[in-house]
Amino acid sequence: MVRTFSALDFARPRVAQAKRGRRVSVVIPARDEAGTVGHVVGVAAALTDVVDEVLVVDDASSDDTAAAARAAGARVIRSGGLGKGGAMRTGLTAAAGDVVVFADADVTSFDSGFVLGLVGPLLAHDELVLVKGCYHRPGEGGRVNELVARPLLALLFPALTGVLQPLGGEYAGRRAAFEAVDFEDGYGVDIGLLLDLAGRHGVGALAQSDLGVRVHRNRPLSSLADASRQVMEVVLDRAGLLDQADVEQAAARRLA
C-alpha cells in the first residue's frame, strides 16, 4: 500500500529545517502557458528557505511563456518542441537540486503547499524516492486518469491501486532516482516514471501527498484519445504485454 501524507502536516519551517544542506530544484515544463506560468513560478520562488532554484523549460512556445517565467523569478531553458517528457529531461539535466520537484505550468490553484507537501516527506523519510501529488479535481478533470490509468494499474499493477493521481504532473523525487530511469516523450511520462521507480525501488519507496484542490485547464473530450493511447502503451509495455516493435511503430506514427 502506498503511504499517504497531507501537505497540511508539512509547514514551511518544518520543511526548511529538514533540508540539512540538501538543495531543492523546481522544474516546470511549459508550452504556451504565458497566462499561468508566472503564478506557478512566483509561488515556488517565494519559498526562499526551501527552494534553491526554479527552472522553466520553455518547450517551443509561440507566446510569452519565457518572458512571463523570467519576470516571476525563474531561470528559463529552451527546448525544441521535445514534448513534456523531453522538456522534463532537459530540466533535470540543468537542475542542481538533490531533490527535484516537477510541476505543471497551467495550475491556477498552485500554492506553497504543492511544493512543501511534496518535498517535506522526501526530506523527512530517507527511504522514499518519489512523492506523487494527489488532490481533488472539481468538474470533469482527470478523465484519462480515472477511465484509463487507474483501471489499468488495478489490473496489471495492483500494488499501485492506491495511487490516486498516477498521471498528475506534480511530484518530487531524488535526483539520483530520476537520473536512473527513462522519461517517455509524450503523455505517458508521468505514469512511466511511477512504474519504473516502483520497479527499481519497490512500492515502499513511493508515497503520495494530499495537496488539496487542483484546478487547471481541461482539454475537450475529443482531444483525449491520443493521450489515452499513449498512457496505455506505457502501462502495457511495463507489464510486458506490448512488443517493443509495436512501441517503436506507435512512436513513429506520432512523429509522422
C-alpha positions as CSV (number, residue, x, y, z in Angstrom):
1,M,0.0,0.0,0.0
2,V,1.3,3.4,-0.9
3,R,1.7,5.7,2.1
4,T,-0.3,8.9,2.0
5,F,0.7,12.2,3.6
6,S,-1.0,15.5,3.8
7,A,0.5,18.8,2.8
8,L,-1.1,20.3,5.9
9,D,1.4,18.4,8.0
10,F,4.5,20.0,6.4
11,A,4.6,23.6,7.4
12,R,7.3,25.8,5.9
13,P,9.5,26.0,9.0
14,R,9.5,22.2,9.4
15,V,10.4,21.6,5.8
16,A,13.2,24.2,5.8
17,Q,14.7,22.7,9.0
18,A,14.6,19.2,7.4
19,K,16.7,20.3,4.4
20,R,20.0,19.8,6.3
21,G,22.1,21.2,3.4
22,R,20.2,19.5,0.6
23,R,19.2,21.5,-2.4
24,V,15.8,21.6,-3.9
25,S,15.0,22.4,-7.5
26,V,11.6,23.1,-9.0
27,V,11.3,22.2,-12.7
28,I,8.3,23.4,-14.7
29,P,7.9,22.2,-18.3
30,A,5.8,24.7,-20.3
31,R,4.5,25.3,-23.7
32,D,2.2,28.3,-24.5
33,E,1.4,28.9,-20.8
34,A,2.1,32.6,-20.6
35,G,-1.1,33.3,-18.7
36,T,-0.4,30.9,-15.8
37,V,3.3,30.1,-15.6
38,G,4.1,33.3,-13.8
39,H,1.8,32.4,-10.9
40,V,3.3,28.9,-10.5
41,V,6.9,30.3,-10.7
42,G,6.1,33.1,-8.2
43,V,4.7,30.7,-5.6
44,A,7.7,28.4,-5.8
45,A,10.3,31.2,-6.0
46,A,8.9,32.8,-2.8
47,L,9.8,29.8,-0.8
48,T,13.4,31.0,-0.5
49,D,14.3,28.9,2.6
50,V,13.1,25.7,0.9
51,V,13.5,26.1,-2.9
52,D,17.0,26.8,-4.2
53,E,16.1,27.3,-7.8
54,V,13.1,27.4,-10.2
55,L,13.6,26.4,-13.8
56,V,11.1,26.7,-16.5
57,V,11.7,24.6,-19.7
58,D,10.1,26.5,-22.5
59,D,9.3,23.8,-25.0
60,A,9.0,25.8,-28.2
61,S,6.3,28.2,-27.0
62,S,4.7,30.6,-29.5
63,D,3.6,33.0,-26.8
64,D,5.3,35.0,-24.0
65,T,5.8,32.0,-21.7
66,A,9.6,32.6,-21.4
67,A,9.2,36.3,-20.6
68,A,6.4,35.6,-18.0
69,A,8.6,33.0,-16.3
70,R,11.6,35.2,-16.1
71,A,9.6,38.1,-14.7
72,A,8.3,35.8,-12.0
73,G,11.8,34.7,-11.0
74,A,12.6,31.5,-13.0
75,R,15.7,30.6,-14.9
76,V,14.4,29.7,-18.4
77,I,15.8,27.0,-20.6
78,R,14.6,26.4,-24.1
79,S,13.9,23.0,-25.6
80,G,13.0,22.4,-29.2
81,G,9.5,21.0,-29.1
82,L,10.5,17.8,-27.4
83,G,7.2,17.2,-25.7
84,K,6.6,17.1,-21.9
85,G,8.9,14.2,-21.2
86,G,11.8,15.7,-23.2
87,A,11.3,19.0,-21.5
88,M,11.4,17.4,-18.1
89,R,14.6,15.5,-19.0
90,T,16.1,18.8,-20.1
91,G,15.2,20.4,-16.8
92,L,16.5,17.6,-14.8
93,T,19.9,17.8,-16.5
94,A,20.1,21.6,-15.9
95,A,18.9,21.4,-12.3
96,A,21.3,21.4,-9.4
97,G,19.0,20.0,-6.7
98,D,19.4,16.8,-4.7
99,V,15.6,16.8,-4.7
100,V,13.7,17.8,-7.8
101,V,10.0,18.9,-7.9
102,F,8.2,18.7,-11.2
103,A,5.1,20.9,-11.6
104,D,2.7,21.7,-14.5
105,A,2.6,25.3,-15.7
106,D,-1.2,25.6,-16.0
107,V,-2.3,25.0,-12.4
108,T,-4.3,28.1,-11.3
109,S,-4.7,26.7,-7.7
110,F,-1.0,26.2,-7.2
111,D,0.1,27.3,-3.7
112,S,3.0,26.8,-1.4
113,G,1.5,23.5,-0.1
114,F,2.1,22.0,-3.5
115,V,5.8,22.3,-3.0
116,L,6.0,21.8,0.7
117,G,3.7,18.8,0.6
118,L,5.9,17.0,-1.9
119,V,9.3,18.0,-0.6
120,G,8.5,17.5,3.1
121,P,8.0,13.7,3.1
122,L,11.2,13.2,1.0
123,L,13.3,15.2,3.4
124,A,11.7,13.6,6.5
125,H,11.8,10.0,5.2
126,D,15.1,8.8,3.7
127,E,13.6,5.6,2.4
128,L,11.3,7.5,0.0
129,V,12.4,8.1,-3.6
130,L,9.2,9.6,-5.1
131,V,6.2,11.5,-3.7
132,K,3.2,12.0,-6.0
133,G,0.7,14.7,-5.5
134,C,-2.9,13.7,-5.0
135,Y,-5.8,16.1,-4.9
136,H,-9.5,16.8,-5.6
137,R,-10.2,18.0,-9.2
138,P,-13.6,19.8,-9.5
139,G,-15.7,19.3,-12.5
140,E,-14.7,16.8,-15.2
141,G,-11.0,16.9,-14.8
142,G,-8.9,13.8,-14.7
143,R,-10.9,11.7,-17.2
144,V,-7.9,9.8,-18.6
145,N,-6.7,9.2,-15.1
146,E,-10.0,7.7,-13.9
147,L,-11.0,5.8,-17.1
148,V,-7.7,4.6,-18.3
149,A,-4.7,4.9,-15.9
150,R,-6.2,3.8,-12.6
151,P,-8.1,0.8,-14.0
152,L,-5.0,-0.4,-15.9
153,L,-2.9,-0.2,-12.7
154,A,-5.6,-2.1,-10.8
155,L,-5.5,-4.9,-13.3
156,L,-1.8,-5.1,-14.0
157,F,0.0,-3.4,-11.1
158,P,-2.4,-4.0,-8.1
159,A,0.1,-2.8,-5.6
160,L,-0.2,0.7,-7.1
161,T,-4.1,0.7,-7.0
162,G,-4.0,3.2,-4.1
163,V,-2.1,5.8,-6.2
164,L,-4.9,8.4,-6.7
165,Q,-3.3,10.5,-9.4
166,P,-0.8,8.4,-11.4
167,L,-1.0,10.9,-14.3
168,G,-0.7,14.0,-12.1
169,G,2.1,16.4,-13.1
170,E,3.1,17.4,-9.5
171,Y,5.6,15.2,-7.8
172,A,9.0,15.2,-6.2
173,G,11.9,12.7,-6.2
174,R,15.5,12.2,-5.5
175,R,17.7,13.4,-8.4
176,A,19.7,10.1,-8.5
177,A,16.5,8.1,-8.8
178,F,15.2,10.2,-11.7
179,E,18.6,10.0,-13.5
180,A,18.5,6.2,-13.4
181,V,15.2,5.9,-15.4
182,D,13.9,6.9,-18.8
183,F,11.5,9.8,-19.4
184,E,8.8,9.0,-22.0
185,D,8.4,11.7,-24.6
186,G,4.6,12.1,-24.5
187,Y,1.6,11.9,-22.2
188,G,2.9,8.6,-20.7
189,V,5.9,10.3,-18.9
190,D,4.2,10.6,-15.5
191,I,2.9,7.1,-15.2
192,G,6.1,5.7,-16.8
193,L,8.2,7.3,-14.0
194,L,5.8,5.9,-11.4
195,L,6.1,2.4,-12.8
196,D,9.8,2.5,-13.4
197,L,10.7,3.8,-9.9
198,A,8.3,1.3,-8.3
199,G,10.0,-1.4,-10.3
200,R,13.5,-0.3,-9.2
201,H,12.9,0.6,-5.6
202,G,9.7,-1.2,-4.6
203,V,6.3,0.3,-3.7
204,G,7.5,1.1,-0.2
205,A,9.8,3.7,-1.6
206,L,6.8,5.6,-3.1
207,A,4.3,7.8,-1.3
208,Q,1.6,10.4,-2.2
209,S,0.7,13.7,-0.5
210,D,-2.7,15.3,-0.5
211,L,-2.3,18.8,-1.9
212,G,-6.0,19.8,-1.6
213,V,-7.7,21.1,-4.7
214,R,-6.1,21.3,-8.2
215,V,-7.6,23.5,-10.8
216,H,-6.2,23.7,-14.3
217,R,-7.3,24.0,-17.9
218,N,-9.2,20.9,-19.0
219,R,-9.0,19.8,-22.6
220,P,-12.1,18.9,-24.6
221,L,-13.1,15.2,-24.7
222,S,-12.2,14.9,-28.4
223,S,-8.6,15.6,-27.7
224,L,-8.1,12.9,-25.1
225,A,-7.9,9.9,-27.4
226,D,-4.2,10.3,-28.2
227,A,-3.3,10.9,-24.5
228,S,-5.2,7.7,-23.6
229,R,-3.4,5.7,-26.2
230,Q,0.0,6.8,-25.1
231,V,-0.8,6.1,-21.4
232,M,-2.0,2.6,-22.4
233,E,1.1,2.0,-24.4
234,V,3.4,2.8,-21.5
235,V,1.5,0.7,-19.0
236,L,1.2,-2.3,-21.3
237,D,4.9,-2.0,-22.2
238,R,5.9,-2.1,-18.5
239,A,3.6,-5.1,-17.9
240,G,5.4,-6.9,-20.7
241,L,2.2,-7.1,-22.8
242,L,3.3,-4.8,-25.6
243,D,6.1,-5.9,-28.0
244,Q,8.9,-3.3,-28.3
245,A,8.5,-3.2,-32.1
246,D,4.9,-2.2,-31.5
247,V,6.0,0.6,-29.2
248,E,8.5,1.9,-31.8
249,Q,5.9,1.8,-34.6
250,A,3.5,3.7,-32.4
251,A,6.1,6.4,-31.7
252,A,6.9,6.6,-35.4
253,R,3.2,7.2,-36.1
254,R,3.1,10.0,-33.6
255,L,6.0,11.7,-35.3
256,A,4.8,11.2,-38.8
